[in-house]
Amino acid sequence: MNAYTTEGWGELFLAEAGASAALGGLLFVAVSINLERIISIRSLPGAALATIVLLVAVLMVSTFALVPEQPRWVLGSEVLVVGIVAWSTVTGISLRALRAPIPNQPRFVPLISVVVTQAATLPMVVAGVSLLLGAGGGLYWLVPGMAFSVVVAVVNAWVLLVEVVRSAVRPGPTVCPPDGSGTGRGAGRSPPCGG
C-alpha cells in the first residue's frame, strides 16, 4: 500500500462511505423523532450539526478517494477543502458551546468536545496538505480522522436518540407549599407533602 495513491485503500474508503451514510441516516431519524427536545436543550442543535458535518466529511473524503486514477494533487486538494470546511464548522460550534455553557454541566464536557472534534478534523487537513506535498504520511492521516469522526457520530447519535428521552422522563423534585399541606406536585408520582 502506498500513502500517496489510493491503490489498496478501496475497501477502507468503501466501508467508511457506507458507515458514514448509515450513521447519517440514523442521525436524521434521531433528530426527527426528538426534534422538540433537541431544540429545547441549548447545545444539542449544535451537536447535531457538528455530527452531520463530520459524517458528511467522511462520506465526501471517501467518495473522492474512490474516484479511479485521480491525480494525487487533485485528491489532496479535495481532502484539504473538505478538512478545512469540517474543521472550521465544528470548531465554531465547539467555541460557541464553550462561551454559553449549559447550567449544571461540568465545565470539562465542552472541552472534551473541542478536543475530540479537533482529533476528528485536523488529520483530514494534514492528509490534504501531505498529499499535495507528496510527503508526511499522506492517506494514513485519514485513518484517525475518520475513526474519531465515526466514534463522535455514534456517541452523539446515542445522546440524540436515547439520552434526550431519558432526561425527559426522569422524575423532578416534589414541590410542596410552604405549610407542608397538600399532595405535592412534580414530574412522576410524588409522596404526600409533610410526610
Order of alpha helices (4+ residues) and beta strands (2+ residues): alpha-alpha-alpha-alpha-alpha-alpha-alpha
